[in-house]
Amino acid sequence: MATAAGTLAAPAVQAPSGIWAWLTTVDHKRIGTLYGVSGMVFFVVAGIEALLIRSQLAVPNGEVVDADLFNALFSMHALTMIFLGVMPLGAAFFNWLVPLMIGARDVAFPRLNALSYWIFLSGALMLNASWLLGGAPDTGWFAYAPLTENTYSTGRSMDFYTVSLIILGTSSLIASLNFIVTIINLRAPGMTMFRLPVFVWMTMIVAWLLVLSLPVLTVGLIQLYFDRNFTTNFFIPDGGGDPVLWQHIFWIFGHPEVYVLILPAMGIVSEVLPTFSRKPLFGYGAVVFAGISIAILGFAVWSHHMFTTGLGPVPRVVFSATTMTIAVPTGVKIFNWLGTLYGGSIRFTTAMYFAVGFIATFTVGGISGVMHASPPIDTQQQDTYFIVAHLHYVLFGGAIMGIFAGVYYWFPKFTGRFLSEGMGKLHFWLFFIGLNVTFFPMHFLGVSGMPRRIYTYDAGLGWETWNFVATLGAFTIAAGMAVFLWNFFRSMREEPSAPDNPWDAPTLEWATSSPPPEHDFDVVPVVRARDPVWYDRDHGIAPPEPDPHEHIHLPPPSYYPLLIGVGFTLIGIGALSHLALVALGAVVVIYGIWGWTLEPTGAEPAAGGH
């Protein structure tokens, strides 16, 4: 690091290269890269689906796609963006940063970490294969019963939905348990829980949300699969089932999932703002406890998605109150971020642009969300484009803007290269203008009665102008994404030139080289303050010299996580075709687990003899 604090790592040693090295890697940084590239690819896929949706709705009686394809597009857009775009992009930051931020050399279970990625990729490819093999899911990402039953959803589309989401959920559950154990057990000396960076806190909160909510969704998905394939009647009214039961099961998962998507961005913003305001985060404890409060209350608000299902007055009052309450910790975070900016010596880098843009647009989404705590207002706006506007201000204006703040902030650490600031700011303005031009008019469309999920509309309803404006905004966002991709590939062609700590940031990941060596740190750092790099710099504390006699043992590459991922793929394909493939996949998984248990876990000392 190019500050008085020095550096805690030697220059990075060239890691093994080639395709096989990536297929067998257990290095948390490479796995983070795999998640990041995969998430960005699927983010682009979901964006193309969104452009087709907006092109169809740009003018009355559009004929770009037909009704069936439109239903599949809006369903797959949501599924891809949520489960294959935003979540893996968040996981990319988790994998890359958590060990570095807590002063560890890897996660607690490196091979389990690799397994989570290969299972994720299996589920992601299977979900998108539905376009070619039996039809894509077409009942919305929430898949309300009884539309998902065989009577109304013929073909295999909803079987792809159930099987793919079960596989994706398995991946998330494995990764979540791994990060919880890592954060609790592998912190550097002196790294108490209340010296953890806020981003690490948000990671652990997200992990607990997934651990507690995914099993509920998995049960519902299994019930739906059995309804469709084994003549059970969990959600079929004629057989004594209850379609509303599915809504409860789904939203008990679905509302915590919203915070799974947004909390990583909140953590990123909480790291970016102090660095570029050149002052510590205002109200660290309040921000941490607000995140914990959001997680707890997130399990108590699910039925505000169901105010129009006839719950009765008592549940409506209870869930209205909890929905209003959860706005309080969110507001606490916003005011703490503003307090961090207040009086700071602000540097307006691209990362700072995205962080401030996050605060502005996420606040708009939060305000429109609080409105739906009122059952009468929610009843009027339910299933209108007002809800689409709210959702996208939270998830695009919030999660996506926060993620890109993190991309520009940590790109020098990940790659040793800088993204162009000029192109980055152009990217920001295209995104910021585009998202407001796209989604703000949807408030007007919703209030004027335009339903969600209609594929066409007649002229004369008063919806033409704002739909056309929204479509122009969507293509503005696409232009911003094109600028980012050009910036990325242009930067990757350049030679690494980034110093260890180009932003003079305070957290431990900046106390090692850019990019970090395979073993992260030559010497495990000792943490003396909440902002350890700034503390050591200000107190003239030099990093300790590495012990030449110390051996840093790293887990060796392993192909067993990949093999087990292949087994999961076979099980998923078998669940959609023939039970024989399920049996074959189970054999592969069992063989992979058996080989895993017998595989040596030691490794040669890291290069340099340390």
Secondary structure, DSSP 8 states (H G I E B T S, - for coil): --STT--SS-S------SHHHHHH---HHHHHHHHHHHHHHHHHHHHHHHHHHHHHHSSTT--SS-HHHHHHHHHHHHHIIIIIIIHHHHHHHHHHHHHHHTT-SS-S-HHHHHHHHHHHHHHHHHHHHTTTTT----STTTT-TTTTSTTTS-SSHHHHHHHHHHHHHHHHHHHHHHHHHHHHH---TT--GGGS-HHHHHHHHHHHHHHHHHHHHHHHHHHHHHHHHS---SS-GGGT--HHHHHHHHHHHHHHHHHHHHHHHHHHHHHHHHHHHTS--TTHHHHHHHHHHHHHHHTT-GGGGGGGG---HHHHHHHHHHHHHHHHHHHHHHHHHHHHHTT------HHHHHHHHHHHHHHHHHHHHHHTTSHHHHHHHTTBHHHHHHHHHHIIIIIIHHHHHHHHHHHHHHHS----HHHHHHHHHHHHHHHHHHHHHHHHHHHTT-BTT-S---TTSS-HHHHHHHHHHHHHHHHHHHHHHHHHHHHHTS-----S-TT---SGGGGS-SS--TTS-SS-----SSSHHHHHHHTT-------TT---B-----SHHHHHHHHHHHHHHHHHS-HHHHHHHHHHHHHHHHHHHHS-----B-TT--
